[in-house]
Amino acid sequence: MNDDQSVAGPPETFPGSLVRLQELAHNLWWSWKPEARRLFETLDPTLWRLSHHNPVKLLQDMKPERLAALAEDPAFIRQYSAVLKTYDEYMASKGTWYATQYPTISNGTIAYFSAEFGLHNSIPIYSGGLGILAGDHCKEASDLGIPLVGIGFMYPQGYFHQRITPEGWQEAVYEPVNRLELPIHQVIMPSGAPCQVQIEMGNRTVSALVWHVRVGRVVLYLIDTDVPDNAPTDRELSARLYGGDQEVRLCQEILLGIGGVRVLRALGLSPTVWHANEGHAAFLTLERIRELVLAGHTHADASELVRHSTVFTTHTPVPAGHDVFPTHLIERYFHGYWDQLGLTREAFLRLGEHPDLPEAGFNMTALAMRMSAHLNGVSREHGRISRTMWRSLWPGLPQDLVPIRSITNGIHVPTWIAPEMHHLYSKYLGPDWADRSDDPAVWHRVTEIPDGELWAVRQTLKRKLISFIRERARAGWVQGHLEASQVLAAGTLLDPEALTIGFARRFATYKRATLLFSDLERLKDLLQNRWRPVQIVFAGKAHPADEPARYFIHQVYNFCKDHGLGGHIAFLKNYDMHLAKFLVQGVDVWLNTPRPPMEASGTSGQKAALNGAPHLSVLDGWWHEGYDGANGWAIPLPTDLHDPHALDAHDAEHLYRIIEQDVVPLYYDRDRDGIPRGWIQIVKDAIRTVAPRFCARRMVKEYMQLSYAPATARPPTAW
């Protein structure tokens, strides 16, 4: 295989001494290395901002004269050389954690399949938490030296851009992605031809091209059906993330699972471990069984070999979050395929049957669980709930012995840390703190940071957030995109001195974004307090087909325009990674109000806590195991979770009470130096307890120890 790294832009515009700027721009390593980001910003600060921090676009737009001047600037050359040295050492390192801990399996490859990957704002192939988790997983695998390759979709139209009408209704707008402005390249085979695979779709064959993205040491391969050979409808199969009806969704999952295996084979890769991140990729197990059966194995032997080397992560306790396809669709697309597996129609359909709902259809999670020996939920509580949900797949086995463990989600610390906090941690935790982010001893040193310094940095980050919000609103007004009431709703009246609560996530009804509005008079008292004001910033997208969630956005948006509330509440449209960073780094408190036990894990609160914003949440997801009584605030679980109205009333009452009696007084209780000492203590406790336990370094090491390494210990006859 030849990973041709052709880059956009005429190379003659780059002086010889700076030619490797393009190489740096085309590896997303730069996105989590502060010194690399500073290097690109130094090239042209204005273009860096206008390109939305996309170095590929930045280099395309730079004037040759500017590059020529920089090539003669000794200070810039020193900066550039230092970054290159760090990059080369990183890429060539032989002493990684993985190489040290697993020398006997260092030649194995782990294939990580996911329908979305959140890598950087400039690459819109993600929608929310699942994709962000996958992106952080890849970055941390790179940092640890784990030989992981990713499989996903190119999505030429990406995920939708969110437009909010003056009346507060979300509209989904799809815009074509300009590949020439992205660090994405077509995979070219040794013959010089593009890498292309074919996948049978019922009675037709669909062709797919393959693209790749470099994420440090990890390579991510992306499937793209926008091929002239395909019918117009098939060219659109990989166009949008989570778009189309059930049939389109089934075709996408065939592409990801079956097509993904064929992509790896075309590239000459034979992974030792196959990780399906959620049920969308479960068909990969069938394709691997088909390969083994065609090679002479019995179906039973092939299934056991596949099962032993497959890892499956389930991400949701919400029944609607598990894909179930009607039997007639499965028959249409897999007629003839089950013969190649050595199965009858009935035996094939049983692979996707939920024992409790045998007539419901073909359940992708059931298939993945049957065909994977290494299963996990994404938090301790979610693991427990998953064992309850899926226990019927193991009839007669006690619930506590159902083989679904938990590996709690974590965040890639270098990606989500604010530069100002990074500097503070480097000063007091040690220069290597980021490389030891899963070591509690490192984070214990947070207690040594002077309160005044930490408070000053936190205030700086909030001012940055408010400035960013105001500038977005101003730009929307100047460009004629916003009416006056929308400028108000976008946050122009927010106060950089007020206690600021952030609520930003995918708008689904179970996340209860409107819980804070249960008692408007009580909320007004909080927001309009002259001496101790509170303000709330909302952001998030609803799935275009989720009408109840769209209505939630409509409700929140109209509260933002209310004269009694508007100046203290803002809704920020088009929530993405760029906006998310400003929010998790700049708010004072991170709010989460899911209806328990619907939150599998969640990671946004982990990002906020890393940056010094304590968490206020229902005891669900990761917070169920993260809360220790002193590192944030918890809405207690009621004894009865079955009455939704009673549950909402219970949680709303406790939410108001916590904000009124705990959060607000603690934040505004200042000493003679203007520092809220009690508040800073909670900030320090949040950082100290959350950062090491809920970082991706701990998470990926656990995947390696509990799933990947055991999955490699298989019979020598394995595929």
N, C-alpha and C positions, 0 to 999 in steps of 0.2 A: 504493500500500500504506500502511496505517496501522498502525504499531507501537504499538498501544494499550498504555500502560504502567499499567494499573490495578494497584493494590497492595492487599494484604490489610490488614485493620485499619481501624477507623472513623477517618476523618481528623479528626473533631472532637476526638479525644484529643490531637492534636498542636497545640501552640501555633503560631501563624503564623510566628514567627521560626525554628521548628525543623522546618517542614514538609518541607524538602529532605532530612531524615534518611532518609526513605523512598526518595527517589531514589538516595541513596548506597547504601542497603542492597540495592537492586535492580540494581546494576551490580557485577559481581565485581571491578572495579577495586580495591575496598577490600581484597580478599584478598591483594594483593601490595604494598600501600602501608602501611608501619608506622604512619604518622601516622593513617591512617583506622582501622586496627585499634585503636589506642590510644583513638581517639574513641569507638568503640562500647564498648570496655571501661570507659571512664569513665562511661558512662550508668548501668551497674549491673554491677560486677565479678562478683557472684555469678550473676546471670542470664546474663551473657556466658559463664561457664564451664558453666552448666547447659544452655545452648542449643547447646553444642559449637561455639561461635564462629560462630553463624548469626545475623547481625544482623536478618534478617526475623523470625525467631522471637523474638529479643530484644525488638524493638519491639512485637510483639504482646502480650508478657507484661508489659510495663512498666506501672506504675501511672500514671494521669494526674497525680497529685500530684507524682510524681518528675519528670515531664517539665515540669510547670509551674514547679517549683523550678529546674530547670536553665535554663529560658528566662530566669530572672531572675539567673542566676549569671554575672557578667562574665568570670570566668576560663574557664568552659565556652564561652561565646559566642565568645570570642577563639579558642579551640581549634577550635570548629566552623567559624568563618569562615575560618580558615587552611586547613582541609581542603577546604572548598568552593572556595576560590580555586585551590588546587592541582588539584582535580578539573576545574574549568571550563577552566583553562588547558590541561590535558592533552587534554580532549575537543575543544577548539576549535583546537588548534595547527595551523598551516599549514606550519610549518618542520620537519616530521618527516624522518627519514632517507630514507624512500621518496619524499616530495615533492621532496626535494633531489636525490636520485640518479636518479630516473626521472620527470622532469616531463612527458615526452612521452606516457607511458602512465598518467598519474595517474587517468584516468577508468575504467580497466579494473577488473574484479572477479575475484577468485580464489575459486573454490568448492572447499572442502576437505571431502571426504567421509570419515567414519570411523565404524566401528561403535560406538566408545566414546570418551568425552571425560572425562578426569580434571581437573576444574576446581577443586573444593573438596570437602571431606569431606561437606558437607551435601547435595550433589547426586550421588546414587549411580548414575551412568550410566557407570561404568568398572569394569574388573576388575583391570587390572595395567598393565604397562609400555606397551603400545600406547596405552591411553587416557591415561595420564599424559603420554606424548610428545605426543599430539594436543592436550591441554590446554595444555601448555607452548608448543606451536607457535602456538596461537591467542593466548595472552597476549603472546608476543614479537612476533607480527605486529601486534598492537594497539600495543605500545610503539614499533615502528618506523614505524607509520602505513600499513602495507600494507593495501589494501582487500580483506580476506579475509572470507568468510562461511563458516560451518561447517554441515554437514548430518549429522545423527545421529538417534538414537532417544530418545524420552521415557522408556521403560522404567518404567512405573508401579510395578513391583516391584523395580526396580534389580538389582544383583548380590546374591548371597546373603550373609547374615550367617553367620559361622562359629561353630558351637557345638562344643565338644570334650567328649565324654563322659568320665566318670571313668576309663574304660578306654583313653582316648586316641584315640577314633575321631572324625573330623570328620563333623559333620552340617550339612547346608545348610538354612538357615531363610530363607524369603522373607517380607518385611514390606512392606505397601503404603506407597508414598511419599505423604506429605501435601503436595500441591502448594501448599496455602495457606501453608505454612511455608517455601516456597522462592522464590527470585527468578526464577521461570519463569512466563510469561504466554502466554495464547492469542493467536495472531495474528488480528487483526480486519481485515477488508477495508474499503475505503471505503464499501461498501454497508451496513456494520454487521454483516454476517454473518461467522461464523468462516471462516478460510481452510481449505478442505477440498479434497482431491484424490482421484481414483479410480485404482486400479491393477488391471488385469486379472490374475487368478490362475487360469490355466487356463480353466475354463468358468464362473468366477464373477468378480465385481468386488468389491474391497475398498475401503472408504473410509478415509481417514486425515485426522485433524486436525493442525494445525501449531502448535507452541509455540515460544517463543523465549527465549533467555537473552542478556543483555548482558555481554560480556567486554571491558571497556574500550571501545575503538572498534569491536571485532569483534562481530558478531551471530551466534549459533549457533541454527539452526532444527532443531527436534526433531519427528520423525514419531511419531504416536500412533494406533493402530488401535482404541483403546477407544472405539468409536463405536456408539451404539444401533442404527444401520442395519446393522451387521455381524453375522454369525452369531457365536454364543458363542466358537467356536474361533478365528475371525478377530479377535475383540476381544482375544484373548490373544497374537496374533502378536508384538506389540511389548512384551509385558509384562515379559519377562526377558531379561537379557543372556546370550547363549550358552546358552540353554535349549532343550529340545526335541530331536527327532530330526532326521534329515537333511532331511526334507521341510519341517519348520518352519524349519530353517536356510536352505533355498533360498528359501522365501517371505520371510524377513527380508531376504535379500540382493536379492531383487527389489524389495522395499519401499525399501531403502536406495538402490540404483542407479537403477532406473527411477522409483520414487516420488520420490526426491530431486531428479531433474531436473524432474519435474512440479511439485514444490513451488516450485522457483526460478522456473519459468515463471509459476505462479500469482501469485507475488509481483512479477512484472514485471522479474525480474532476468535478464540475459543475460551470464553470466561470459565472460571472454576466456580464462581458464585453468581447467582442471578437474583437481583433484588427488585421486587415489584413494589413500588411506592404507591399504594392504594390499588383498588381492584381494576382500574382502567387498563392495566398492563397484564392482566391474568392470562390472556391467551398465549403469552410467551411459553407457558408450561405445555400447552397443547402442541405447539410447533416443535418444541424440543422432544416431546414424546414421538411425534411423527418422524423426526430425523432418526431416532433410535430404532423405531420399528422398521423403517425402510432399510436400516443397516443390519437388520437381522435379529433384533431383540424381541422378546415377547412384550405384549402390552404391559403385563404386570411388572416385568423387570425394568422396562423403560420408565414406567411411572415411579418406581421406587428410586431409580437413579435421579430422575428429575426432582422428585420431592426432597431428596436428601440435600440437594445443592441449591434449593430455592428458599429465599427469604421473602416474607410478605409482611408489610406494615399496613394495618388498617387505621384510618384516621378519623372515623366519625361514629358516634353512637346514635346518630339521627337516621332512622330507617330510610328516609328519602335520599340519603347520601350514598346509598349502595345501589349501583346500577343493576336493574333487573330487566331483561329483554324478553319480549313475547316469544313463545315457542315457534310461531310461524316465521318470525324473522330469523331465528337461529336455524331453522330447517332450510330456509331459502339460502342462507349464506354458508352453511356447513354441510349441505347435502353432498355426499361424496368425500368430504374431508374426514368424516369419522371412520370411513373404511380404511383410510391410510393410518389411522391410529389402532386398527385392529378391534374396532368397537362397532356394536349395532347402534341404530338410532336411539333406542331406549337407554342403553348404557351411557351413550354420550350425553343425553339430556340429564341423566341422573348426576353427572359431574357438577352441574350448576343448580341442583335442586336444594332448596332450603327445606329440611325435614319438617319444619313446623308449617310451611306454606308451599306444599308440593305443587299446587296449581298456579302459583304466582308467576312463574316464568323462570328464565335462566339467570341465576344470581351470580354476578361476577365475584363477589366476596366469598361466596360458598365455594366456587371453583378454586379461587386462590388458596383458601384455607385447606381444601382437600389435597391440593397439589404442592403444599409447602410444609417442610418439616420445622421451619424456624419462623414463628409467628409472634408479632408483638403489637400492642397498643402503644399510644404515644404519651401516656402519663400513668402513674400508679393507679389512679381512680379509673381511667379509661381501660386499663388492662382488666380490672375487676369487672367493669360493666361488659366488656367484650366477652369475658368468660361466661357471663350470664346470657348474653345475647346469642352466643353461638354454641352453647353447650350441647345442643341436640345433634351437632355433627359428631359428637363423641358419646353415643348413647351408653348409659350405664356407668359413665365415669363421674365421680364426684366433681362438683363445680370447681373446687379449689385445685383440682388436678388437671383441669382442661389446659392444654399446652399452649396458652397464649400469655406470654410474659409482657412486661412493660419496659419500654426504653423511653424515658421522658424526653420530649423535644428540647432542644437547646438552640442557642443563637451563635452565629459566627461573630465573635467579639470584635475583630478588626473591622468588619463591615459596618457595624452599628454604633461604634463608639464615636462620640463627638471629638473633633480635633482638640478642643480645649480640655476635655476630660482625659484624652490620651496623654496630653502634655502633663496634666496634674498627676496621673498615675505613674508616668515615667519618672517623675520627680520624687514621689514618695513610696511607690511600690517597687521600684527598680526598673532599669532599662529593658529587662527581659520579661516584664510582667505579662505581655500578650502571649508569649510562648509558653507561659505557665498558667494560663487562665483557668485551668481546672484544679489548681492547687489552693486549698483553703488558706494555707499559711501565707500566701502572697496577699490575699485579700484581707487578711487580718490587719495588715498595715494601713488599711483605710482609716483605722482609728487614730493614726498618727497625723493625718492631714489636718492642718489648722482649720478650725471652723470658719474663720473669716475668708480664707482662700477658697474653700469649697463653696461657701455661700456666694462669693463674688463670681465664680465660674457659673454657678447655676443661674444667677441673675443675668449674666451675659448671654447665656443660651436662650433664656426666655425673651430677651430683647431681640435676639436674632430671629426667633420664631415670629414675634409680632411684626417686625420689620418685613419679613418675608410675606406674611399674610397681607399686610397693607399694600405692599408693592404689587402683589398678584391682583388685588382688588383694583388698584389704581390703573394697572395695565389693561384690565378688562374694561374699565370705563373709557380709557383713552382710545382703545381699539373699537369701541362701539359694541362690544359683546355683552355688556351688562347694563341693565336699567338701574336707576338710582336705588330702588329698594334692594336690588341684588348686590349692589356695592355694600350696603349696610349688612346684608346677610353674609357677605364674604369676609367680614371681620374688621372693617376699617376703624371701628370705634373701640376695639379692644385696648385694654390698659396694660402696659408692660409691668406695672407695679402690683396688679391684682393677682390673687390666687387663681391659677389657671388649671382647670381640669380638662384632660383630653379623653375623648372617646372616638377611636378610629378603628374600624374593622369592616369586614364584609357585612352589609346590611341583610341579615336574615332575621326572621321574626323571633326566633328563640334567643337571639342576642339582646333583645329588648332595649333598643336605643331610646325608646320613649318613656322608659321607667321613671326617669328624673322629672317628667312632666305630670306625674300622677296627682300632685297637689300644687297647682299653679301659684296660689297665694303664698304657700310656704316657700316655693322656689323663688318667687319675687323678693321675699324678705331676705333670702340669702344673696341674691344677685345685686340688689339695690342698696345693701348696707353701705352707708356713706363712709364708714371708717374701716370696715373689713369686707370689701367687695369680693365677689366670686364671679368668675367667667368660665364659660364652657366652650370648647372647640370640638365640633363633630366633623368626621370625614368617613367616607366609605361608599362603595358601590353595591347596588342590588343586582342580582342576576336579571337580565332583561325580561325573562319569562316569569319572574317571581313578583306577581302583582301586589301581594300583601307587603313585601319588603319595599317595593317602590312607594307604596302608600306611607310607610314609616318615614321614608326620606321626605316625602311631601309634607308630612306633619312637622318634622323637625325643621324643615326649611321655613315653613310659615311661622313657627315660633321665633325663628331668627329675625323675622321682619316685624314681629309684634313690638309696638312702642314700649310696652312695659318690660320686654325682655331683650329686644333686638340688639341693643348696644352691648349686651353681655353674653350673647350666644352667637356663634358663627358656624356656618357649614362650609367646609372647603371642598370644592368639587374635584373630581378626577384624582382620587386617592391613588398614589403609586409609591414606589420606593423612595423617590426624591422627597416627596411631601412627608412620607412616613418618618424619614430621618429627622426632619425639622421638628416633627411632633414628639417623637419619643425622646428627643434630646432637649426639647424646650419647655414642655409643660411641667407643672409642679406635681400633679397627681395623675396617675393613669387609672381610668375607670373601666370596669368590665362587669356587665350585668347579665350573663347568660341565664337561661332557665335551666337549673340543674336537673339531671346530669348530662346536659346536651353538649357541653364544651369538652371536647376530647383532650385538648391541651391548651392551645393558644401560646403565642410567643411574644406578642407585642408588649405585654407587661414586663417580660424579661428584658427586653431592649430598653424600656423606660427605666427600670430599676438599675441596670448597668450604668445609665447616665445620671442617676441620682434622683429619679422621679418615683416615689413609692407607689405601690399598687393598692387600689381599693377595689375589691372584687368579691363576688360570690365565691364560696368555697367549692370551686369546681375546677376541672382541668388541672394544670400544673400548680395553681395556687393552693389546691387541696393539700399538696405536700410541701409547698414552698413557704406558706405562712407559719410563722413561729410565735406570733403574739406581739412582736415588737418591731417587725420589719415592714409594716404597712397596716392595712385595715381589712377586716373580713366581715362580710355579711353572713351571719350564721345560717346554717341549714335548718329549716323548720322540720317538725316531726312528720308532717304529711306533705309529700311532693306531688300528690295526684290531682289536687284541685288547683288549676292554673290561676284562677282569680284570687283565691286565698294566698297562693304563693306570691303573686305579684304584689298584693297588699302588704304582706309580711316583709318582702324584700325592699319595697319602696319606703316603708316606715323606718327600717333599720338604716337604709341608705341616707335618708334625710338626717336621722339622729346622729350618725357617724360624722357627717359633714358638719352639722351644726355644733355638736358637742366636743368633737375630737379634732377634726382636720382644721377647721377655721381658727379656733382659739390657738392651737399649737403653731400655726403658720404665722399668725400676727403677734404672738407674744415675743417681743424683741427686748434685748438688753440695751445698755447705754450705748453700745457700739452699733446698734441697729441689727443685731444678729439674732435670729430665732434659735437659740441653743437646743431646745427640745426638738424642734423640727429637724435640725441638722443631725441630731442623734438618730432619728428614724431614717434619714437619708443614708447615713453611714451603715446602719444595720441592714438596710435594703441592699446596698451594694455588696456588703461583706457576705451576706448569706445567699443572695441570688446568683451573683456572678459565677462562682466556681461550680455550683450545682446545676445551673441551667445554661451552660455554655455548650456550643457544638463540639468543642474538644472532648468534653466528658461524654457527650452523646455518641460521637462517631467511634471513640474508643470502646464504648459499650457494645456498639454494633459489631465491631471487630472481634471483641472478646466473646460475646454471647451468641453471635449469629454467623459472621463471616468465617472465622477460624473453624468452628465446628462443621460448617458446610463444606469446607475443603477436605475434611478427613473422611474420605469416602473410598469405596472399593476401587482397586486398580482397573477394573473393567468399565469404570464410569466414562461417560462421554467427555 
